[in-house]
């Protein structure tokens, strides 16, 4: 069956609303369950096969009686093929529901007639609207437990239909069902003769085939294939439009152009390729193209920007930290990105916008993003492929959020890099040295500033140009507006790293002495520096030793509860896993430690 005729369906709703039973009933009554699978099912209370277990693939699902992972099954109604996803209803697994809904064409939302419209029902409906699923069907389940009450159905359906309409959903309908008995699933119910609307299968059968993406040609490059002398193919799946040999294409974000020489597939060359086809394009000339670039029609290319406003679904148990660097993946592109301004959090039940500084697990909201490099994009409302993205923790590789681009920020178009006539190499040559950042990290009291100060003196004695950035000193000026929450600590290090980078542009050796407790921020600092110009020095000492020193009395105050979020006591310190140098200051003097650092610096300057 052609991919263009396939409809992707997601079933969602709150836990225990009966999604798995409904899907099992739908598959069973549609003759989509093999006889051996049916025979292997355990019996339910009535002695019939427990259809809710058809999609339980994980042992934990069978043990707990809930859906955890997304389960996929295909079935046919007439000439139409459906790929069905059973999305978890439990709030803890909202991320899995987002995964399933992000690719769906239509959705069925389950609602338990005995419990009514719940927060999770609203959350899933709101997510469907946010993710661009426009055809949505409400199945009011367990009508047998409310005596097939028309009044109950009318009240619940009316409440949900009004809520869905407020979200911009227009192709919506509702049906009363009993998934366990099959009422109004495939066959009409004898218990609810008062209902004259479609059954679930009738509604599905009336679903139009997904429209092919019209408009100009667009394809994200998945890989560059080299084979033999002279062959260089740009592989990808056509996201929209058509392409033929001879067509000119623009390569984004660079903006260079070339013409299509060949359209190559496993089965041979094609005279034309259209939406959904996986192909390899050979261009008529050598141009710089790599994975993540986008090929587009030159008369209607995608916009390119590095700052956006976006809807965010936060999916991590660890709260969003504005300013922290995450990986952003959009289409085949991966780029470092930071959340800047959290503009609002959306109340799931009311839709009211509330002020917020961060997002917690399962929060929905709006925020701005700043990327380390410009990317081709389209607003999510126009293109799921080029407007939807995920955010990934750079240390753990955990997917922490999903987002939908609203628009590029105006400043993304108005703020451009200024080319300078005097470059960093010339400034460094004038000073007769190589720029370098030496980043001292460790607990308060470990000796970072003491050692960095001694190193600064030795560099001066050697005739080298250096500057020292101390945590307390910077907080008295540039960062005086920041506190000690995790979010403020992230921003503290982000600012200092940017200052250090600017100082290396001036040809300086920069000594940075900050606790810098989080590995992610230290890694982000390393990555914005030029290769070979960042040295991480872990100034280490046991907690008992630094508490005994406690020159500023901070540990005593933290133990007494007078200082919140103090690193090592109430806030974690993540020690470097692979520093360029580790110094145990409980086993050496500051002068000995400074000499170790000087040897490291001399070695780096000599490279």
C-alpha positions, 0 to 999 in steps of 0.5 A: 500500500502506498505510503501516501494512503497511510493514516497515522492514528494516536489514542490518548487520554488519562490513565485507566480511561480504557485506551488499551481495551478500546484498541484491543476491541478495535483490532479484534472486531476489525479482524486484525488480530492473528488467531494464535495471538488471540488464543494466547491472551489471558481471560478477563473477569467474564472469561473472554480474552483480555483485549487490553493486553494485546499491546502490552509489550513490557513486563512492567505494563503487564504487572502494573496494568498501565501503558508505559511505552508507545505501542504500534499496530497497523490495521485496515479499514476498507482500502485505508491502512492505519498505523495506530499508536497507543500512547501512555495515559500516566502523567509520568510518561507524557514524553511518550505521548508527545512522541506518538502524537508528533507524527499523527494525522488523527487522534482518538481521545478517551474519557471515562464517563464515570470520572469526567474530564480530567487534567490529563485529558486536557493536557493530551488534548492541548498537546494534540492541538499544539502538535498540529493534530487537527482531526480529533475524536472523543470516545466517552468510554465505560457508558455501561457503568453510567447506565448508558446515560444520554445526559451524562454523554451530552454533558461530558461531550459538550464540555470537551467539544467546547474546550477543544474548540477554544484550542483551535480544533475544528474537525472534532466529534464525540461518540459514547462507547463501551470498549469492553462490550464493543458498543459503537466501536465497530458495530452500533450499540443496541443500548444507545439507540438515542445516539445517531452519530458515527461509530468509531470505525465509521469516523475512521473510514471517513478520514481523508488520506493525508495531503501530500505536502505541496509547494516548493521543493525542500529536503533535509540532507541526511548524509553525503554518500561518496562512491567511486571516483567523482560520485557525491550524492546528497541523501534524504527524504523529500519533505515537500514539493517535487524535483527533476534533473536540471532544477536549480536548488539553494543550499541552506544555510550557506545560500549557495546554488547548484543544479540537479544532475541526477536523482539516484535511487537503489532501483536506478535514476528517476526523472522526477521525485516527490514528497515522501520519497527517499533519494540521493541527489547529485549536483552539477558542481562541487559545493559545500554540503553536509548533514543538516543542510537543507536543499530548497527551491531558490525562489521559495527557500526556508528562512534562516535564523539563530533566535526564536520564540517557541512553544516548549513541552518540558519532559525531564524530571530536572527543571529547565535551566535558562542559559544552559546549553542543550543540543537542539535537533531539528530535521537532520540538524543538530546545534547547541541552543540555550533557552533565554527568556521563559515568557510564560507557562500555560495552565493545563486546565484553564489555558491561562498564561502564568509568569515563570522562570523555568519549566518543570516536568510536563509543563507547557509554555513559551520561551525564547531560544538562542542557537550557536549557529543559524539554521533553516526553519519554518514555523511549526504551523507551516511545517512539522519537519522544519518547525519541530525540534527536541532538546537533549541534555548534552551530558546525559543524552536525555531528551528533556524537551520538545518544541515548536517554533513560532517565529524568528525573533526580530533581533535575529535578522537585525543583529549581524556579526561585524567583520573586524580588520584586526583579528585575534591572531594579530593581537596575539602576535603583538603580545608574542603569546598564544591566547589561553583560558585556564579554568579553575573549578572546585569547592569554595575554600579549595584554593582556586583564587589563591592558586590562580593569583600566584599563577597570575604573578608568575605569568607577569614575571615571565613577561606574559599578558594575563588577566584573572577573573575571580568569582567574588569580584565578578559578582560585585559588578557584571553579575551582581544581579544574579543569586545562587539558584541553579538557574543563576549559577548557569547564567553566571558561568555563561557570562564569564565564559563569554567574557573570557572568550572576548579576552582571548580575542585580545590575545590574553591568557585568562585565569578563571577562578569560579566554583562552576559546579555544573559539568554542562556549563564547564563543557559549554565554556570549553566549546566556545573557545578556540581548539586547544585554548581551554585548560580545565584545572580541578582544584580538589580537596575533601569537603571536610578539609574545606569546611575546616578551612572555612576562611569566610565562615560560609560553610558554618552559615550553610550548616546553620541554614543561613545560606541556601543553595550553598555548593557542597552542602545544599547544592551539588558540585559535579567534579570534572571527569577528565580535567587537564589537571587535578590538584589535591590541595590537601596534599600540597602547598599553594606554591607547589600547586601554582608550579604544576599549573605553570608547567601545564600552561608552558606546555600548552603555549609551546604546542 
